[in-house]
């Protein structure tokens, strides 16, 4: 990493007013890193946050998870879904709330929070769907990585809004993707900013690494398949909808500028056939958005 980029990213690690993730996330991470953690001890921690419990049960009982029987407790959810899935759900819900706190506290120009979440939830749902159907990567890890993949954009817009505005203006003037304008205007990208914040929040390495690599596939990396899935989902959501940075003037048409070269190679059949299966996912995205935005 060159000195300019290192100095730039250091600014994000030093943001004093940046809120932390709730204590529940740290406690769950610590518990699941211990080899002798029991279901009872894990559930005891989760149940102390009833807001998280409420959202979790709504989510796991939705058609999105497709479980045959209704789950009525955290313990049931943990037994059926497993420790890792529960951790990923808690991280997703906690990060969702924390990022909303940031947007509520900061006056952010040129950034539409509703558009940000519509896009992020869409990528999360589609990432889980593609991972499951293609049997590539881990569906639950892909979901949370998809949900958080663009959080670096929000952090940049909230705490360094002048730099963010310059990127937006350049992308509109030159009619280029946000990511291309970002490369020209700042030393580090939103994927690197997201990685820095993820590490600051002690988000597990397997997730923070996917945030870092979702625009730059690293062949041979342990999270390579997860990165491919998230990048494919990101490109498809941007293609089928007007992306929240307003770069897509022809929603509904596949725009290959959004995809990494490796994604275009590995995911080509799924991208090309997306018009056939995407309507099914569209319904799942709609339901997930309702669940997350429900008060």
N, C-alpha and C positions, 0 to 999 in steps of 0.2 A: 504493500500500500504506500503510495507516494505521500510526501509530507503535507501537501496541500489538502488532499482528501482526508488524511488522518486528523488534521487540525479542524477541518469542517465538521467531521462526524463527532469530534470531541465536544462540540457545542451542544449536541443533543443529549449527550450523557450528563452534561452539567446543568440542564434545565431544572432550576430549583422548584418551580411551582408545578412541575409535572406530577399529577396524582399517581399513586401506586395502585397496583391491583389489590383487591381486598385480601385480608389476611387468610381467608379460607383457601385461596389458591396456593399460597406458600405452604400452609399446613398440609394440604393434600399432596403437594409435590414431595414434601419431606416424608410423609407417611408412605407414599408409593415408592420412594427410593429405598425404604427400609424393607428387608426381605421377609420380616415376620409380621407385617401389618395384617390385621384381620378385617373382615367385612364390617364387623360391629364397630371397630374403632374408626374406620373410614366414614361410616354412615353417621356416627356421633358428631364428627366434625361438620359434615355437610348439613346436617339437620339444624345446626345452630344458625344457619342463614335461611330463613323460611322463604325469602324472596327468590333465592336461587332454587330451592326445592320446588316451589310453585312452577317456575318456568321450566325446570327440568322435567317434571311430570307431564306438563303440557306437551313438551317436545317429544318425549319418548312414546307418548300415547297417540301421537299424530300419525297420519298416513305416511308421513315422511320416513318414519322408522319401520313402518309396516309390520309391527308385532301383532300376533294373533290375539293375545290376551291383554286385558287392561292391567297396567302396572299402577299400584296404589301407594307404593312406598319407595323410599330411596334404597332400602335393602333389596327389594325385588329387582329394581332397576340394575343394581350392582351385580346381583347374581346372574341375571340374564345377559346383560351387555358386557360385563367385565370391568376391571379396574381402569384400564386405559381409556375405554370409551367414556366412562364417567368423568375421568380427569379432563378429557377433551371437551366434554359438554360444559363442565364448570369453568374452564378457561374461556371458552367461547362466550358464555353468558356474562362472566365477570369483565372480560375485556370489552364486550359490547357496552356494558354500563359505564365503564371507566372512560371510554372514548367519547361517549355522550356527555359525560361530565366535563370533559375538555372543551367540547364544542359549545356547551352552555355557558362556560366561564369566559370564553374568548370571543372577541368580535372578529369573524373571519370573512374577508372579502374574497369574492370569486370562487367560493367553495360551497356547494350545495350538499348539506348533510343528508337530506333525504335521498338525493341521488347517489351519494356515497354508499349508504346502507342498502339501497335497492340493488346496486351493482354488487356489493360485497356478499350479500345474502344469496344472490343469484349464482355467483361464482362458488360459494360454499356448497350449495345444494347440488349444483352440476358437478363439482369436483367429487363429491361423495358418490353420485350416480355413476359417473364414468369409472371411478376406481372400482366400484362394486361390479358393474357390468363387464368391464374389460379384465377384471381380476388383476389389476395392476396397482401397486401401492397399498396404502391402508386407508379404507374409506373414512374412518372417523378422524384420522390425522389430516387427511385431505380436506375434510369439511372445515376444521378450525383454521388450517392454513389458508384456505380459500376465503374465509370470513375476515382474516386479518391481513391478507396479502398487500392491501393498499394503505395500511394504517400510517405508513411513512409519509404519504401525501397529506393526510390530516395533520400530523405532527408538524410538518413543514409549513402548512398553511396557517396553523394556529400560533406557532412560535416564531416563525421567520416569514411573515406574510409578504414582505417586500420582494424577497427572492421568489416566492411562489407566484406573485403577480407577474413578475417578469417572464416566468416560464409560460404562464397562461397566455400572455400577450404575444409572445413569440410563436407559440403553437398555432394561434389563430391567424396571425399575420402571414406565416409561412405555410399554413395549412398542413402542418406536420403533427404526428402523434405527440402527446404529452411527454412520453418517455424520450423521444428524440430531442425535444426542446430542453428537457431536463439535462441531457448530456452536454448541451451547449452552454447552459447557464450556471450550473453548480457543479462542484467537484465530486459530489456523491449523489447516488440516485435514491429514489424512495424505497427501493428494496434494501439498501444499506442502512437507511435511516430506520426503517422498520425493524431490521435485525438488531440495531443498537438498542432500541427501546425494548424489544423482546428480551434481550439479555439483561437489561436494567431491571425488568420486571420478573426476571428469573423464570421466564417461560422455557419449558424443556427444549433442549438442544435440537431434537428432531424437528420441532416446529420452527424455531428461529432460523435454522439452516434452510428450510424450505422457503421462508419469507425472503431470505437473502438470494436464493438461486432461482426464483420463479420466472425471472426474465433471462437467466443465463445458465442454461443446462450444463451441469458438470458431470460428464460421462464417468461412470464408475463410482460416483458418490453414493453413500448408503440411502440418501433420500432422492436419488435420481428419478425414480418412477413417480414419487409424489410431486416433484417439480414439473414433470411432463404433464401430469393430470391437471394441476392448478393452472399452468400456462395455457393448456388447451381450453379449460373452462373459462378462463379470463378472456381469451380470444373469441370464443363462441358467444359469450354474454355481450361483449362489446359489439359483435357483429349483428346479433339479433335485436339488440336494443340500441337506442342512442346512448353512447357511453357518457358517464356523468361528467366527463371533461369536454363534452360537446365536439369530439373529433369525428364522429361517424355521421355523415350526412345521408347515408343510404341504409338505415336499419333494416335487417331482414336478409341482407346479402353478406356472404362470407368475405371478410376483408383479411387477407393473408398477412398484412403488415403487423397484425396483432400477435402473430405466432412466432415463437422461436423456430429456427431452422430444424432442430431436432424434433420438435413437436410436430412440425409439418410432415416429417418423415414417419415418425412412429405412430402418429394419431390420424394419418391421412384418411383411412376408411371411415372413421368415426366423424371426422370433420365433413367429408363429402356426403355422408348419408344423414347428416344432422337434421335435415328438413323432415325426415320420416319419424324420428324419435323425439325431437325437441318439444313438440306439443305436450307430451307426457310430463316432461321435466318442468315445463312452464307452469303447470298446475301445482306441482310440488313446491316450486319457488314462491308462488302466490300464497300458499298455506304457511310456509316457513316465515315469510314476511309478516303475516298476520300474527303468528305466535310470538315473534320477537318484539313486535311493536305494540302488542297488547299490554295495557297497563295493569 
